Amino acid sequence: MNIDQHLKVAQWHIEQARLHALNSDHSCGCPVNPHDQKAIDAIESGHVEEETSCSVDN
């Protein structure tokens, strides 16, 4: 993905989180996929590195 595409995906995720927070009945229950879990782990650890290649399978 290019920079603009990454920013659009990030914006979509932020908007989804905002909408979920506004909806007290939200119960998505979607399992976290490995790529998203890697991102969550990086944010929670405070260790975010630039990826220079596709990391879906890493």
C-alpha positions in Angstrom: 0.0 0.0 0.0 1.1 3.5 -0.5 1.1 6.3 2.1 -2.3 7.6 1.1 -3.9 4.1 1.3 -2.3 3.5 4.8 -3.8 6.8 6.0 -7.2 5.9 4.7 -7.2 2.5 6.3 -6.1 4.1 9.6 -8.8 6.7 9.3 -11.4 4.0 8.7 -10.2 2.1 11.8 -10.4 5.3 13.9 -13.8 6.1 12.7 -15.0 2.5 13.4 -13.6 2.8 17.0 -15.3 6.1 17.5 -18.7 4.7 16.2 -18.3 1.6 18.4 -17.6 3.8 21.4 -20.8 5.8 20.8 -22.9 2.6 20.5 -23.4 1.1 23.9 -24.8 -2.0 22.3 -21.6 -2.7 20.3 -20.6 -6.3 20.4 -18.6 -7.0 17.3 -16.9 -10.1 18.5 -14.7 -10.3 15.5 -11.5 -12.2 16.2 -8.2 -10.3 15.8 -6.3 -11.4 12.7 -2.5 -12.0 13.0 -1.7 -8.7 11.1 -3.9 -6.6 13.4 -2.5 -8.5 16.5 1.0 -7.6 15.4 0.0 -3.9 15.2 -1.8 -4.1 18.6 1.3 -5.7 20.2 3.6 -3.0 18.7 1.4 -0.2 20.0 1.1 -1.7 23.5 4.8 -2.3 23.7 5.6 1.2 22.5 7.9 -0.3 19.8 6.6 0.6 16.4 9.1 0.1 13.5 8.7 1.1 9.9 7.8 -1.9 7.7 9.5 -1.9 4.4 7.8 -5.0 3.0 4.5 -6.7 3.3 4.2 -8.1 6.8 0.9 -10.1 6.4 2.7 -13.4 6.7 5.3 -12.3 9.3 
